[in-house]
Amino acid sequence: MLGIELTSSATETQDVHQDASPLPSLGPRSRYRFAGPHAKDLSLPFIRRIKGRTYPHYWQPAEAKDEFEARALGHQYAAHLAQMLKLNRQHSARGLLFRIASDMDFSQRGLRRRMCKSFFNYLELLLNLGVEQVDLPRHVEAVNRLHLSLDELEALPRKLGRKKRKS
């Protein structure tokens, strides 16, 4: 692996690529466990606060030196995102990937574009691995029922409020 360790041990912080790769280490492994959603976003290596913006910029990757490094960084960043979501399932389906994609500049050519493409390609690989274990039609139906139920719960106080006023 290139500069990222995804094992569960919190005590090991050695650099796993040991000079075999031109990539710099992205720092010691992170367990990515947080109380709230705000701290988790900023812990990812490609998300930063930038001057003039009141919320984080969700795609501020390191500069790659060549095609290999751009591809490897894209894969690495996707692995960081996957690890963070794996350890914080309660933060899934809250729009983080949408915010990341929204801050990517797809008009750029060259190494930045390669990094974005590699980021999504690796996420597709992970998606393919995960989908093997899911009955998709049943899962989609369950998620849709969940959202309908949540919408009904949200509307319930308004409905109850209207009935009380009429009496």
Salt bridges, closest charged atoms under 4 A:
GLU5 OE1 - ARG29 NH1 2.82
ASP15 OD1 - HIS17 ND1 2.70
ASP41 OD1 - LYS40 NZ 2.86
ASP41 OD2 - ARG99 NH2 3.78
GLU63 OE2 - ARG112 NH2 2.52
GLU67 OE1 - ARG114 NE 3.09
ASP103 OD2 - ARG53 NH2 2.79
ASP103 OD2 - HIS57 ND1 3.93
GLU141 OE2 - ARG145 NH1 3.67
